[in-house]
């Protein structure tokens, strides 16, 4: 771990990961780095996804791109508010807003963010941390507020009195994307409404509902127009139980004859269907639940109760009065706020919206234009677009976040916008650019107190980051890649596409890579409440950052993976093996003269260089398709099996005994070893950056004149080194070695146990076998070899007698 800290500092001091603003000779590869939430703690999902993103970044840097790889943190809005209230033991509602904002910023800047960013550096994230942004800093606020002004002028933003999804616990409006359906136990309550028949007598009308607490908000009763049971009720009035309200009975195709009793009450507002009906039928609005999550005065004696409490009391009261006929237990999805799990309510209030429901066909087309990795993730985007029901509510009733750059006329509600040159502004503390209302000339100007939803700012990350280097804006934007997890396709990815298209008529990036979740060892989602969270910092301390990254490379994009600690153990063993095998190799390269002739490559040298170049080709192609898991698997397999187990053992005697093999053949072995070690290090470098840098600086950095392996060139495929004959002959040699090793193990002999006579049959000609005979003799400690060319492979081993 000391070595990892050393290289982390070195990379920063030497600018190894820096974007070169001046260099226009290299093509820019730009990454829209996900800004993690500072109010959260890094978890294994973060470690996995960000490592996977970094594999691609390091590869692209080695491929010669000028890598634009910024790093940011998402600090604004509700998550930060909740964290500050919890850690500082304060309540925002009990503080002056400016004091609470100052407390948030001071805590973020001085206490939370420095340690948090260090965690990302420790896992080897090779971002340019000088290209840093926070979604609450002045730069991001300016970009966010300018986005608001531009979309308002384009007619894409509006403020309206509307039924908005509202979280009673967080006391703020939320958008559709922030909701999550959770299966909950409930009851269908068969409630008695009263209807007067044609003779003027009251009859019972039974309506099933899961939310009797909304009875005081009932404004209508609906049935399906083809439901013969209720057609006779059209135009009549129904009396709401417990409350002195009469509501009209109406027909609508949205009523489901199969659900409950087939007739339904419409309340303002219980769900999205109620919102729809209220608009279509121009129904009055009766709000039974307030913004603080309690029953309103319309609820009469149930006023100030929480809805769940009111439900229980109302049910008991109806039982007493014979108004509750039956209760049927059910499980049904309840729309909750994904942040806190609280069931959402629809509250009629003034909110800001981005108008985009009219663009659903275009949204689907934008999704088609993106290159998705894996391809099937596009379906999640399409499903989300097809299921959109609302324009995007972007206002939040919170004290901390990016303010709307807006003031209002108190008399006529005219909207007054900030001037672009004044951004960023806070209308609560900054003066309105106009002294009078431009519409009615009133001097009563009031500020907007809501803030812009955090997703409306973080969906601008391509713009925020590209504007960090305005002189290279056109090279950076649209960006090359958006890497992210699949759970925020509907949050971050979708909204970023929308914002980019609304502002620039183009997608914000060319490719998007979607990572899966990390699950606990039993395949369950990790969560604090379940107590199954594994902290990456602990794993790094135990096994190293390289071992953690090695584990993260073990799964392909889009796949969820259970966390298996044994994979980190394997990673640590691999890191140790890289060190040991490299040290051994470099010991034999101390006197290597790179300018020396090496025409006398042996078959086994040509064999391994041919296989190495096939690996370089397949690994390059895999990385180009973001299949990093394939690269790690193949490079790993080559390193352990082809290089360590086979080639090193076969070349060892030649390196140690030039007097037997000759100087030229030793030099040929050194030449092969040099390229093998260097190219393998480079292909391992994106995955295990610390150990590869350590080895590189033992020898290769001076040879290549490069300050870091991560600034060196990715290995180039050399077709001239592909040698099928050498591979065919070499494969026979490998087969002989493996079979003899197996025989020695079965006889419980050491690998070095001498063999008196080794009889070999294979399809190689005698001349071809002669090209590998010396390796067979020296590697397997054979005194005498008898060889026959034969269609079938066979070995006959006569071990030397054991010494007494």
NUZA-751833 format. One line per field, with one value per residue (C-alpha): residue number from 1; x, z, y. Coordinates in steps of 0.02 Angstrom, whole numbers, plus 50000, padded with zeros to 5 digits. Layout:
! residues N
nr: c(NUM:...) $
px: c(X:...) $
pz: c(Z:...) $
py: c(Y:...) $
END
This chain:
! residues 804
nr: c(1:2:3:4:5:6:7:8:9:10:11:12:13:14:15:16:17:18:19:20:21:22:23:24:25:26:27:28:29:30:31:32:33:34:35:36:37:38:39:40:41:42:43:44:45:46:47:48:49:50:51:52:53:54:55:56:57:58:59:60:61:62:63:64:65:66:67:68:69:70:71:72:73:74:75:76:77:78:79:80:81:82:83:84:85:86:87:88:89:90:91:92:93:94:95:96:97:98:99:100:101:102:103:104:105:106:107:108:109:110:111:112:113:114:115:116:117:118:119:120:121:122:123:124:125:126:127:128:129:130:131:132:133:134:135:136:137:138:139:140:141:142:143:144:145:146:147:148:149:150:151:152:153:154:155:156:157:158:159:160:161:162:163:164:165:166:167:168:169:170:171:172:173:174:175:176:177:178:179:180:181:182:183:184:185:186:187:188:189:190:191:192:193:194:195:196:197:198:199:200:201:202:203:204:205:206:207:208:209:210:211:212:213:214:215:216:217:218:219:220:221:222:223:224:225:226:227:228:229:230:231:232:233:234:235:236:237:238:239:240:241:242:243:244:245:246:247:248:249:250:251:252:253:254:255:256:257:258:259:260:261:262:263:264:265:266:267:268:269:270:271:272:273:274:275:276:277:278:279:280:281:282:283:284:285:286:287:288:289:290:291:292:293:294:295:296:297:298:299:300:301:302:303:304:305:306:307:308:309:310:311:312:313:314:315:316:317:318:319:320:321:322:323:324:325:326:327:328:329:330:331:332:333:334:335:336:337:338:339:340:341:342:343:344:345:346:347:348:349:350:351:352:353:354:355:356:357:358:359:360:361:362:363:364:365:366:367:368:369:370:371:372:373:374:375:376:377:378:379:380:381:382:383:384:385:386:387:388:389:390:391:392:393:394:395:396:397:398:399:400:401:402:403:404:405:406:407:408:409:410:411:412:413:414:415:416:417:418:419:420:421:422:423:424:425:426:427:428:429:430:431:432:433:434:435:436:437:438:439:440:441:442:443:444:445:446:447:448:449:450:451:452:453:454:455:456:457:458:459:460:461:462:463:464:465:466:467:468:469:470:471:472:473:474:475:476:477:478:479:480:481:482:483:484:485:486:487:488:489:490:491:492:493:494:495:496:497:498:499:500:501:502:503:504:505:506:507:508:509:510:511:512:513:514:515:516:517:518:519:520:521:522:523:524:525:526:527:528:529:530:531:532:533:534:535:536:537:538:539:540:541:542:543:544:545:546:547:548:549:550:551:552:553:554:555:556:557:558:559:560:561:562:563:564:565:566:567:568:569:570:571:572:573:574:575:576:577:578:579:580:581:582:583:584:585:586:587:588:589:590:591:592:593:594:595:596:597:598:599:600:601:602:603:604:605:606:607:608:609:610:611:612:613:614:615:616:617:618:619:620:621:622:623:624:625:626:627:628:629:630:631:632:633:634:635:636:637:638:639:640:641:642:643:644:645:646:647:648:649:650:651:652:653:654:655:656:657:658:659:660:661:662:663:664:665:666:667:668:669:670:671:672:673:674:675:676:677:678:679:680:681:682:683:684:685:686:687:688:689:690:691:692:693:694:695:696:697:698:699:700:701:702:703:704:705:706:707:708:709:710:711:712:713:714:715:716:717:718:719:720:721:722:723:724:725:726:727:728:729:730:731:732:733:734:735:736:737:738:739:740:741:742:743:744:745:746:747:748:749:750:751:752:753:754:755:756:757:758:759:760:761:762:763:764:765:766:767:768:769:770:771:772:773:774:775:776:777:778:779:780:781:782:783:784:785:786:787:788:789:790:791:792:793:794:795:796:797:798:799:800:801:802:803:804) $
px: c(50000:50148:50195:50019:50025:50195:50131:49971:50075:50194:50054:49986:50155:50209:50042:50030:49840:49827:49728:49842:49745:49884:49910:49799:49895:49808:49626:49527:49435:49316:49230:49074:49129:48984:48993:48970:48865:48977:48843:48860:49000:49096:49029:49080:48962:49055:49224:49172:49090:49221:49361:49277:49266:49449:49503:49435:49513:49687:49676:49625:49767:49892:49816:49876:49718:49724:49611:49485:49436:49370:49308:49161:49053:48865:48839:48677:48498:48413:48554:48668:48527:48488:48671:48706:48550:48604:48789:48772:48613:48518:48354:48356:48179:48238:48383:48400:48419:48583:48656:48606:48678:48842:48847:48820:48957:49083:49053:49067:49223:49320:49263:49183:49250:49440:49431:49299:49404:49554:49452:49432:49617:49657:49566:49675:49550:49659:49549:49627:49581:49630:49476:49366:49190:49055:48872:48851:49006:48991:49036:48902:48772:48806:48786:48629:48549:48594:48512:48354:48356:48384:48247:48126:48159:48133:47961:48014:47993:47835:47770:47599:47476:47470:47459:47642:47713:47761:47860:47780:47935:48061:47929:47970:47901:47986:47983:47925:48104:48127:47983:47994:47853:47863:47749:47652:47516:47349:47160:47024:46890:46712:46632:46448:46407:46225:46131:45951:45850:45715:45589:45701:45750:45930:46016:46187:46328:46480:46651:46814:46963:47132:47133:46976:47071:47044:46855:46854:46945:46819:46754:46673:46627:46672:46613:46654:46526:46497:46470:46282:46283:46304:46237:46075:46175:46239:46209:46153:46239:46322:46339:46514:46511:46561:46569:46426:46478:46382:46480:46425:46427:46508:46565:46746:46837:46978:46870:46914:46759:46869:46951:46864:46678:46704:46657:46788:46798:46905:46994:47108:47229:47257:47355:47398:47229:47143:47254:47206:47019:47022:47096:46985:46822:46869:46828:46849:47002:46983:47147:47135:47324:47439:47622:47676:47598:47447:47260:47191:47040:46931:46956:46857:46883:47030:47125:47312:47319:47445:47356:47396:47324:47171:47143:47132:47014:46903:46889:46838:46709:46635:46626:46528:46406:46387:46472:46612:46547:46706:46896:47000:47188:47292:47472:47490:47627:47637:47725:47862:48004:48160:48264:48170:48039:47892:47731:47711:47559:47495:47488:47415:47545:47646:47796:47919:47913:48013:47891:47943:47796:47768:47942:47920:47945:48101:48165:48153:48249:48385:48404:48423:48564:48670:48792:48740:48857:48778:48647:48502:48513:48432:48269:48268:48281:48142:48028:48052:48010:47855:47796:47818:47658:47714:47818:47977:47947:48113:48070:48108:48054:48225:48344:48504:48538:48551:48427:48308:48370:48197:48098:47910:47794:47692:47542:47528:47645:47751:47914:48072:48231:48408:48529:48649:48800:48750:48747:48758:48631:48531:48369:48349:48509:48540:48447:48322:48388:48226:48154:47979:47871:47881:47699:47606:47747:47723:47878:47832:47963:47987:48119:48089:48128:48126:48285:48319:48311:48485:48455:48420:48598:48688:48606:48718:48884:48944:48916:48986:49147:49171:49161:49306:49412:49316:49459:49440:49250:49219:49347:49269:49082:48989:49086:49154:49086:48960:48998:48868:48769:48603:48499:48512:48473:48305:48382:48548:48564:48389:48389:48562:48503:48349:48447:48579:48448:48346:48500:48610:48502:48626:48661:48785:48899:48929:48940:48870:48933:48816:48883:48787:48763:48876:48776:48822:48896:48719:48662:48562:48572:48690:48607:48647:48482:48522:48696:48776:48875:49060:49170:49301:49421:49430:49463:49598:49683:49676:49721:49775:49692:49761:49678:49512:49525:49572:49409:49309:49375:49304:49129:49064:48966:48785:48801:48764:48897:48897:49048:49169:49318:49413:49425:49525:49637:49667:49699:49828:49914:49919:49996:50129:50161:50181:50312:50407:50403:50454:50597:50662:50650:50732:50877:50916:50893:51023:51154:51030:51088:50933:51039:51110:51058:50925:50897:50932:50763:50721:50556:50493:50533:50437:50298:50273:50291:50160:50040:50081:50036:49873:49836:49880:49762:49615:49640:49644:49485:49401:49449:49384:49217:49228:49248:49379:49329:49384:49553:49585:49536:49645:49797:49782:49776:49925:50026:49998:50001:50094:50222:50252:50217:50288:50400:50497:50534:50586:50700:50776:50921:50967:50975:51079:51200:51259:51414:51303:51178:51290:51281:51169:51038:51042:51020:50873:50797:50827:50747:50593:50586:50600:50449:50350:50370:50345:50191:50110:50142:50059:49907:49893:49918:49735:49683:49825:49906:50010:50112:50138:50205:50321:50395:50402:50511:50631:50690:50576:50545:50727:50728:50572:50609:50434:50389:50247:50186:50017:50088:50175:50102:49983:50069:50059:50003:50141:50072:50249:50270:50122:50203:50085:50227:50315:50151:50121:50295:50294:50126:50202:50344:50216:50118:50276:50320:50144:50133:50303:50261:50099:50193:50319:50178:50092:50255:50275:50439:50503:50486:50676:50687:50805:50742:50857:50767:50620:50540:50432:50313:50227:50176:50331:50465:50635:50703:50560:50583:50767:50715:50642:50747:50866:50721:50651:50820:50860:50686:50640:50814:50824:50983:50930:50790:50726:50611:50496:50381:50209:50027:49982:50066:50147:50275:50373:50471:50610:50655:50833:50853:50832:50994:51010) $
pz: c(50000:50028:49847:49792:49892:49814:49636:49673:49725:49578:49450:49524:49536:49361:49279:49212:49199:49146:48995:48880:48830:48713:48617:48463:48373:48469:48451:48610:48697:48823:48966:49053:49224:49344:49491:49649:49789:49926:50054:50024:50066:49933:49917:49816:49675:49659:49666:49530:49410:49425:49404:49247:49181:49223:49127:48971:49013:49042:48882:48779:48854:48804:48630:48608:48640:48730:48871:48940:49101:49231:49404:49496:49649:49659:49813:49798:49846:49962:49996:50064:50165:50249:50284:50361:50470:50530:50560:50629:50728:50656:50567:50411:50448:50616:50541:50435:50256:50225:50385:50334:50158:50235:50352:50204:50098:50241:50286:50106:50065:50226:50301:50176:50002:50028:50112:49990:49837:49915:49919:49729:49704:49813:49695:49554:49464:49335:49310:49293:49465:49411:49301:49454:49478:49610:49559:49686:49643:49555:49385:49392:49462:49318:49187:49272:49286:49106:49052:49144:49060:48886:48901:48971:48820:48705:48782:48857:49038:49125:49300:49338:49475:49455:49545:49579:49657:49833:49971:50138:50236:50131:50106:49924:49753:49659:49479:49406:49393:49582:49619:49654:49664:49822:49853:50015:50112:50114:50110:49984:50091:50027:50077:50068:49971:49958:49796:49776:49655:49539:49681:49789:49907:49957:49893:49935:49811:49860:49811:49851:49899:49980:50039:50138:50213:50045:50063:50106:49940:49835:49688:49575:49550:49387:49301:49130:48997:48947:49125:49130:49320:49335:49174:49262:49383:49251:49302:49479:49637:49767:49951:50023:50189:50349:50255:50201:50018:49861:49704:49524:49453:49280:49146:49087:48994:49121:49253:49264:49281:49345:49486:49655:49629:49457:49512:49580:49674:49604:49738:49715:49720:49758:49606:49428:49365:49480:49408:49232:49270:49357:49201:49074:49166:49238:49415:49569:49679:49860:49952:50103:50132:50159:50111:50286:50263:50377:50350:50305:50376:50244:50345:50487:50648:50570:50538:50580:50584:50474:50329:50397:50568:50488:50385:50543:50633:50479:50458:50640:50624:50467:50553:50696:50573:50463:50317:50296:50223:50196:50201:50079:50110:49955:49902:49784:49719:49813:49732:49852:49854:49811:49928:50090:50049:50097:49996:49884:49878:49738:49803:49703:49704:49595:49520:49378:49236:49080:48941:48852:48842:48663:48617:48657:48476:48462:48628:48561:48406:48512:48608:48445:48392:48544:48543:48695:48781:48814:48678:48781:48903:48768:48810:48983:48906:48779:48913:49019:48875:48829:49010:49035:49099:49157:49106:49210:49376:49414:49567:49743:49907:49988:50070:49988:49803:49642:49654:49514:49435:49452:49542:49535:49542:49700:49622:49450:49466:49317:49300:49303:49245:49300:49172:49099:49141:49326:49343:49461:49569:49725:49716:49905:49935:49766:49701:49560:49397:49383:49510:49441:49365:49174:49162:49296:49360:49539:49648:49750:49688:49779:49752:49703:49857:49774:49707:49544:49560:49572:49418:49316:49356:49350:49180:49119:49163:48980:48969:49143:49108:48927:48984:49103:48944:48835:48710:48671:48687:48510:48531:48694:48660:48613:48727:48676:48819:48960:49085:49221:49317:49251:49397:49339:49154:49188:49299:49235:49061:49000:49071:49000:48827:48845:48902:48765:48629:48692:48700:48558:48448:48470:48587:48727:48689:48558:48668:48837:48941:49074:49224:49333:49521:49650:49756:49919:49912:49918:49768:49871:49846:49972:50092:50261:50333:50290:50363:50211:50146:50113:50114:49977:50093:50204:50054:49991:50160:50162:49982:49890:49763:49619:49689:49703:49524:49465:49543:49460:49289:49312:49248:49085:49064:49117:49224:49410:49508:49682:49782:49810:49920:49843:49683:49780:49848:49668:49622:49760:49703:49525:49582:49679:49530:49413:49533:49553:49370:49317:49444:49383:49202:49232:49321:49155:49057:49153:49016:48871:48722:48628:48473:48465:48322:48367:48207:48297:48381:48427:48384:48562:48548:48385:48460:48609:48508:48385:48526:48609:48451:48432:48612:48573:48424:48515:48671:48568:48476:48641:48722:48570:48604:48791:48829:48963:49054:48899:48900:49083:49065:48911:48973:49141:49058:48946:49092:49211:49085:48927:49006:49187:49179:49007:48922:49076:49117:48938:48920:49094:49052:48900:49008:49144:49030:48879:48876:48828:48716:48645:48666:48513:48579:48750:48667:48569:48733:48809:48658:48675:48863:48846:48733:48829:48996:48927:48823:48962:49086:48966:48941:49129:49162:49144:49272:49399:49375:49533:49518:49331:49363:49498:49380:49233:49335:49380:49199:49055:49086:49047:48896:48825:48890:48963:49135:49162:49091:49080:48959:48856:48699:48700:48618:48428:48337:48220:48087:48034:48201:48173:48136:48119:48090:48248:48344:48274:48322:48486:48535:48521:48636:48761:48752:48786:48936:49009:48989:49068:49213:49238:49238:49366:49479:49466:49512:49657:49584:49584:49424:49411:49428:49293:49147:49078:48912:48837:48685:48585:48439:48355:48185:48178:48055:48127:48068:48152:48314:48313:48328:48501:48561:48665:48763:48797:48861:48972:49037:49079:49130:48997:48963:48803:48678:48548:48420:48287:48167:48189:48160:48342:48486:48616:48757:48844:48997:49082:49240:49302:49453:49619:49710:49872) $
py: c(50000:50117:50089:50136:50298:50336:50318:50410:50561:50538:50539:50700:50788:50737:50774:50597:50606:50788:50844:50945:51101:51157:50994:50997:50860:50720:50675:50711:50569:50647:50557:50621:50560:50524:50645:50539:50610:50680:50648:50462:50343:50248:50071:49918:49968:50133:50046:49924:50047:50183:50056:49991:50169:50193:50037:50119:50288:50216:50114:50267:50369:50233:50230:50407:50508:50674:50614:50737:50650:50773:50731:50808:50784:50800:50907:51000:50970:50848:50722:50859:50939:50773:50736:50906:50895:50723:50755:50931:50891:51040:51068:51176:51233:51304:51403:51558:51498:51590:51515:51340:51364:51425:51275:51158:51238:51247:51065:51009:51109:51084:50920:50803:50830:50819:50647:50589:50633:50545:50384:50393:50426:50276:50157:50222:50334:50422:50575:50746:50811:50986:50979:50972:51034:51024:51036:51176:51280:51448:51375:51239:51358:51477:51339:51274:51446:51488:51325:51381:51553:51478:51348:51478:51589:51439:51413:51246:51298:51353:51384:51318:51275:51088:50925:50886:50730:50779:50693:50735:50683:50783:50919:50948:50915:50774:50711:50546:50483:50499:50381:50196:50070:49965:49816:49844:49756:49845:49820:49847:49928:49909:50074:50123:50280:50334:50372:50428:50321:50384:50377:50485:50344:50317:50161:50091:50110:50005:50072:49983:50091:50069:50251:50295:50444:50531:50531:50719:50750:50653:50756:50626:50442:50353:50193:50120:50173:49991:49929:49890:49882:50069:50148:50196:50306:50426:50605:50563:50625:50514:50557:50531:50435:50529:50694:50805:50804:50760:50718:50679:50503:50504:50382:50364:50227:50240:50153:49967:49855:49713:49812:49816:49840:49916:50091:50210:50373:50514:50616:50765:50687:50504:50450:50495:50435:50562:50699:50647:50641:50809:50889:50799:50830:51000:50942:51052:51028:50975:50946:50834:50820:50968:50992:50944:50773:50797:50800:50972:51063:50978:50819:50900:50801:50708:50870:50868:50678:50590:50503:50328:50375:50455:50296:50189:50308:50332:50143:50123:50262:50183:50014:50093:50175:50021:50105:49976:49813:49716:49721:49616:49601:49638:49672:49817:49934:50099:50247:50304:50431:50330:50438:50403:50270:50383:50358:50509:50622:50732:50911:51054:51192:51310:51222:51245:51117:51076:51039:50880:50759:50818:50752:50567:50511:50617:50549:50371:50424:50505:50342:50246:50361:50317:50170:50067:49945:49824:49848:49780:49926:50034:49946:50024:50196:50159:50086:50241:50359:50259:50264:50453:50534:50706:50852:50864:50953:51039:51146:51088:51164:51148:51272:51209:51196:51297:51442:51486:51649:51722:51856:51889:52036:52012:52099:52018:51867:51925:51825:51931:51842:51875:51946:51819:51925:51924:51735:51647:51736:51701:51798:51791:51889:51973:52124:52103:52180:52281:52402:52389:52255:52274:52224:52323:52437:52377:52396:52242:52120:51955:51818:51637:51533:51361:51281:51189:51000:50924:50813:50968:51023:50856:50823:50964:50880:50874:51062:51097:51001:51056:51237:51206:51214:51337:51350:51163:51156:51094:50954:50897:50913:50805:50691:50522:50419:50417:50277:50244:50113:50047:50112:50293:50271:50353:50486:50546:50473:50515:50691:50728:50675:50785:50939:50918:50900:51048:51159:51096:50983:50841:50697:50737:50588:50454:50298:50249:50103:50034:49940:49818:49811:49731:49609:49526:49349:49275:49378:49505:49693:49774:49895:49971:49913:49731:49749:49668:49818:49788:49942:49953:50045:49891:49779:49897:49894:49705:49664:49825:49939:49836:49680:49772:49834:49659:49597:49738:49684:49510:49546:49616:49776:49768:49612:49615:49521:49446:49503:49361:49398:49252:49356:49487:49350:49295:49477:49494:49334:49400:49564:49468:49355:49504:49573:49409:49358:49534:49542:49374:49430:49599:49514:49430:49591:49692:49664:49660:49762:49819:49857:49680:49565:49438:49342:49178:49171:48992:48910:48936:49122:49134:49028:49144:49305:49243:49204:49371:49466:49373:49424:49605:49603:49522:49630:49790:49740:49695:49860:49955:49871:49907:49721:49748:49587:49490:49579:49544:49362:49333:49431:49344:49173:49213:49280:49134:48991:49039:49154:49099:48913:48880:49008:49062:48881:48845:48996:48988:48872:48977:49134:49053:48957:49057:48947:48799:48890:49026:49215:49241:49122:49204:49374:49304:49247:49419:49504:49394:49418:49607:49619:49490:49578:49753:49712:49611:49751:49873:49762:49738:49925:49982:49852:49853:50025:50029:49868:49893:50069:50001:49870:49991:50109:49971:49961:50011:50196:50236:50119:50202:50377:50389:50455:50332:50168:50254:50383:50249:50172:50025:49874:49874:49717:49656:49540:49491:49403:49288:49119:48972:48848:48904:48888:48713:48653:48748:48673:48499:48554:48620:48457:48356:48466:48455:48266:48237:48353:48256:48090:48154:48213:48044:47958:48080:48142:48320:48421:48418:48227:48160:48056:47923:47896:47990:47910:48029:48005:48152:48220:48333:48286:48241:48409:48502:48407:48451:48634:48601:48454:48557:48637:48462:48402:48551:48590:48411:48352:48214:48118:48030:48062:47940:48021:47948:48040:47963:48010:47978:48067:47954:47965:47829:47885:47792:47885:47880:47766:47856:47886:47789) $
END
